[in-house]
């Protein structure tokens, strides 16, 4: 809810200021007309479902913007008027967007289901992982190489690693597999991604829990890395889940608005 309000405030302010700057440009009338049509459709649907936001809720958001700009609500209204934006337009826009959010939640809330795997996938590719909010549970098998090696020796060790990979049945099988090939099993525990060298780091971040990476060659020998799990900060997971839910809601909201537009009898005066 807090994130929604902040996003709504910033996006609405940017949009209204943009419209004010473009009001004298050709084509702006048509765009403004489309905005008004959508606004009316959203409020009409909200009224039908009895989920129209209270004026007090709208004023609370406007007051929050005014306070951040060190103004009273009345002063903020005068300030926006000088910029070419009517405060009533802002109220109507906020009311429409807040009411529309409730429409979407009422109609489609039961259809949006975010799985743990969806969250894991987003976490694995999001900036949060690079910032250290994720810890990776990793293990590896190292097949050591002799001091003096040539390409044929490396190729043989890689072939042995590939054979082990075909027998892989989960992280619990790694110690036995390592012993069968004369290799060394290492349970590295929970590691920050920043402590793992590239390209292994990126491969692990994009892997699923329980995946074994293809064989790679390092100074230690031929290695097989396994991602045995990941642990994320609870707040980071909640943020990722909320982001995924919002993405789903946005898709459903756009489709519903398009359907309303097609079914509506629009009269432009």
C-alpha positions as CSV (number, residue, x, y, z in Angstrom):
1,X,0.0,0.0,0.0
2,X,2.8,2.4,0.9
3,X,4.7,1.7,-2.2
4,X,1.6,2.1,-4.3
5,X,0.9,5.5,-2.8
6,X,4.5,6.7,-3.3
7,X,4.5,5.4,-6.9
8,X,1.1,7.0,-7.6
9,X,2.2,10.3,-6.2
10,X,5.4,10.5,-8.2
11,X,4.0,9.2,-11.5
12,X,0.9,11.5,-11.2
13,X,3.0,14.6,-10.5
14,X,5.3,13.8,-13.4
15,X,2.4,13.2,-15.7
16,X,0.5,16.4,-14.7
17,X,3.6,18.5,-15.1
18,X,4.4,16.9,-18.4
19,X,0.8,17.7,-19.6
20,X,1.1,21.3,-18.4
21,X,4.3,21.8,-20.4
22,X,2.8,20.2,-23.5
23,X,-0.6,21.9,-23.3
24,X,0.4,24.3,-26.1
25,X,1.8,21.6,-28.4
26,X,-0.2,20.1,-31.3
27,X,-1.8,16.8,-30.5
28,X,-1.9,17.4,-26.8
29,X,-5.7,17.9,-26.9
30,X,-6.2,14.3,-28.2
31,X,-4.0,12.8,-25.6
32,X,-5.7,14.7,-22.8
33,X,-9.1,13.6,-24.2
34,X,-7.9,9.9,-24.0
35,X,-6.8,10.4,-20.4
36,X,-10.2,11.9,-19.5
37,X,-12.1,9.0,-21.2
38,X,-10.0,6.4,-19.3
39,X,-10.6,8.4,-16.0
40,X,-14.3,8.3,-16.5
41,X,-14.3,4.6,-17.4
42,X,-12.3,3.8,-14.3
43,X,-14.6,5.8,-12.0
44,X,-17.7,4.4,-13.6
45,X,-16.5,0.8,-13.0
46,X,-15.6,1.7,-9.5
47,X,-19.0,3.0,-8.8
48,X,-20.6,-0.1,-10.3
49,X,-18.6,-2.2,-7.8
50,X,-19.0,0.3,-5.0
51,X,-15.3,0.7,-4.4
52,X,-14.9,4.4,-5.1
53,X,-12.1,5.9,-2.9
54,X,-13.2,8.5,-0.2
55,X,-12.4,12.2,-0.7
56,X,-10.5,12.0,2.6
57,X,-8.2,9.3,1.2
58,X,-7.4,11.5,-1.8
59,X,-6.8,14.6,0.3
60,X,-4.5,12.6,2.5
61,X,-2.3,11.8,-0.4
62,X,-2.3,15.4,-1.7
63,X,-1.5,16.6,1.8
64,X,1.5,14.3,1.9
65,X,2.8,15.8,-1.4
66,X,2.3,19.3,0.0
67,X,4.1,18.5,3.3
68,X,7.1,17.1,1.4
69,X,7.2,20.4,-0.4
70,X,6.8,22.3,2.9
71,X,3.4,23.7,2.0
72,X,-0.1,23.5,3.2
73,X,-2.6,21.9,0.9
74,X,-4.0,25.3,0.0
75,X,-0.5,26.7,-0.8
76,X,0.2,23.6,-2.8
77,X,-3.0,24.1,-4.8
78,X,-1.9,27.7,-5.6
79,X,1.6,26.5,-6.5
80,X,0.2,24.0,-9.0
81,X,-2.2,26.5,-10.4
82,X,0.8,28.7,-11.3
83,X,2.3,25.7,-13.1
84,X,-0.9,25.4,-15.1
85,X,-2.4,22.4,-13.2
86,X,-5.8,22.6,-11.5
87,X,-5.9,21.0,-8.1
88,X,-9.3,19.6,-9.0
89,X,-7.7,17.7,-11.9
90,X,-5.2,16.2,-9.5
91,X,-8.0,15.1,-7.1
92,X,-9.9,13.5,-9.9
93,X,-6.9,11.7,-11.2
94,X,-5.9,10.4,-7.8
95,X,-9.4,9.3,-7.1
96,X,-9.7,7.5,-10.4
97,X,-6.4,5.6,-10.0
98,X,-7.0,4.7,-6.3
99,X,-10.5,3.5,-7.1
100,X,-9.3,1.6,-10.2
101,X,-6.8,-0.2,-8.0
102,X,-9.6,-1.5,-5.9
103,X,-11.5,-2.5,-9.0
104,X,-8.6,-4.6,-10.2
105,X,-8.1,-6.2,-6.8
106,X,-11.8,-7.0,-6.4
107,X,-12.1,-8.6,-9.9
108,X,-8.7,-10.2,-10.3
109,X,-7.2,-10.7,-6.9
110,X,-8.1,-14.4,-6.8
111,X,-6.5,-15.0,-10.2
112,X,-3.0,-13.7,-9.2
113,X,-0.9,-16.4,-7.6
114,X,2.8,-15.9,-7.3
115,X,4.8,-19.1,-6.6
116,X,8.0,-19.3,-4.6
117,X,9.8,-20.3,-7.8
118,X,8.6,-17.1,-9.5
119,X,10.1,-15.2,-6.6
120,X,13.3,-17.2,-6.7
121,X,13.6,-16.5,-10.5
122,X,13.2,-12.7,-10.0
123,X,15.6,-12.7,-7.1
124,X,18.2,-14.5,-9.1
125,X,18.2,-11.8,-11.8
126,X,17.4,-8.7,-9.8
127,X,19.9,-6.1,-8.6
128,X,19.1,-7.2,-5.1
129,X,21.2,-10.3,-5.6
130,X,24.2,-8.3,-6.7
131,X,23.8,-6.0,-3.6
132,X,24.3,-9.0,-1.3
133,X,20.7,-9.5,-0.2
134,X,21.0,-13.2,-1.3
135,X,23.2,-16.0,0.0
136,X,23.8,-19.0,-2.1
137,X,24.2,-22.5,-0.6
138,X,26.8,-24.0,-2.8
139,X,28.9,-27.2,-3.1
140,X,31.4,-28.4,-5.6
141,X,33.5,-31.3,-6.8
142,X,37.1,-30.6,-7.7
143,X,38.9,-33.1,-10.0
144,X,42.6,-32.1,-9.4
145,X,45.0,-31.8,-12.3
146,X,48.7,-32.9,-12.2
147,X,51.4,-30.2,-12.1
148,X,52.3,-30.6,-15.8
149,X,49.2,-30.9,-17.9
150,X,48.4,-30.7,-21.6
151,X,45.1,-30.4,-23.4
152,X,44.5,-34.1,-23.5
153,X,44.7,-34.4,-19.7
154,X,42.3,-31.5,-19.3
155,X,40.0,-33.0,-21.9
156,X,40.0,-36.4,-20.0
157,X,39.2,-34.7,-16.7
158,X,36.4,-32.7,-18.3
159,X,35.0,-36.0,-19.7
160,X,35.1,-37.5,-16.3
161,X,33.3,-34.5,-14.8
162,X,30.6,-34.8,-17.5
163,X,30.2,-38.4,-16.6
164,X,29.7,-37.5,-13.0
165,X,27.2,-34.8,-14.0
166,X,25.0,-37.4,-15.8
167,X,24.9,-39.4,-12.5
168,X,24.0,-36.3,-10.4
169,X,20.8,-36.7,-8.4
170,X,20.9,-33.8,-6.1
171,X,23.4,-32.2,-3.7
172,X,23.3,-35.2,-1.3
173,X,24.9,-37.3,-4.1
174,X,28.0,-35.1,-4.5
175,X,30.3,-36.7,-1.8
176,X,29.8,-40.2,-3.3
177,X,30.3,-38.9,-6.9
178,X,33.5,-37.1,-5.9
179,X,34.9,-40.2,-4.2
180,X,34.1,-42.4,-7.2
181,X,36.3,-40.2,-9.4
182,X,39.1,-39.6,-7.0
183,X,37.9,-36.0,-6.6
184,X,37.4,-33.7,-3.7
185,X,34.0,-32.7,-2.4
186,X,33.6,-29.3,-0.8
187,X,30.5,-28.0,1.0
188,X,31.1,-24.2,0.8
189,X,28.0,-23.4,2.8
190,X,26.3,-20.0,2.4
191,X,28.2,-17.6,0.2
192,X,27.6,-14.1,-0.9
193,X,27.5,-13.9,-4.7
194,X,30.3,-11.3,-4.6
195,X,32.7,-13.9,-3.1
196,X,32.3,-16.3,-6.1
197,X,34.3,-15.6,-9.2
198,X,32.8,-15.0,-12.6
199,X,31.4,-16.6,-14.7
200,X,30.4,-19.1,-12.0
201,X,28.7,-16.3,-10.0
202,X,26.3,-15.4,-12.8
203,X,25.6,-19.0,-13.7
204,X,24.7,-19.8,-10.1
205,X,22.5,-16.7,-9.8
206,X,20.6,-17.8,-12.8
207,X,20.4,-21.4,-11.9
208,X,17.5,-23.1,-10.0
209,X,17.9,-24.7,-6.6
210,X,19.3,-28.2,-7.1
211,X,21.0,-27.4,-10.5
212,X,24.5,-28.6,-11.3
213,X,26.6,-26.3,-13.5
214,X,28.6,-27.5,-16.5
215,X,32.2,-28.5,-15.8
216,X,34.7,-25.6,-15.7
217,X,38.5,-25.4,-15.4
218,X,40.2,-23.4,-12.7
219,X,43.6,-23.3,-11.0
220,X,42.4,-26.0,-8.6
221,X,41.3,-28.3,-11.4
222,X,38.1,-29.2,-13.2
223,X,35.1,-28.1,-11.1
224,X,31.5,-29.0,-10.9
225,X,29.5,-26.4,-8.9
226,X,26.0,-27.1,-7.5
227,X,23.4,-24.6,-6.3
228,X,21.8,-26.4,-3.3
229,X,19.6,-23.5,-2.2
230,X,19.4,-19.8,-1.7
231,X,18.6,-17.6,1.2
232,X,17.2,-14.1,0.7
233,X,16.5,-11.3,3.2
234,X,12.8,-11.6,4.1
235,X,12.1,-7.9,3.1
236,X,13.8,-8.5,-0.2
237,X,11.6,-11.5,-1.0
238,X,8.5,-9.6,0.0
239,X,9.4,-6.7,-2.3
240,X,10.0,-9.2,-5.1
241,X,6.7,-10.9,-4.5
242,X,4.9,-7.5,-4.5
243,X,6.6,-6.5,-7.7
244,X,5.5,-9.7,-9.4
245,X,1.9,-9.3,-8.2
246,X,1.9,-5.7,-9.5
247,X,3.1,-6.9,-12.9
248,X,0.3,-9.4,-13.1
249,X,-2.3,-6.8,-11.9
250,X,-1.1,-4.3,-14.5
251,X,-1.6,-6.8,-17.3
252,X,-5.1,-7.7,-16.1
253,X,-5.9,-4.0,-15.5
254,X,-5.0,-3.0,-19.1
255,X,-7.0,-5.8,-20.5
256,X,-10.0,-4.9,-18.4
257,X,-9.8,-1.2,-19.3
258,X,-9.6,-2.1,-23.0
259,X,-12.7,-4.3,-22.7
260,X,-14.6,-1.5,-20.9
261,X,-13.5,0.9,-23.7
262,X,-14.8,-1.4,-26.4
263,X,-18.2,-1.8,-24.6
264,X,-18.6,1.8,-23.7
265,X,-20.8,4.3,-25.5
266,X,-18.6,7.4,-25.5
267,X,-20.1,10.8,-26.2
268,X,-17.6,13.7,-26.6
269,X,-19.1,17.2,-26.0
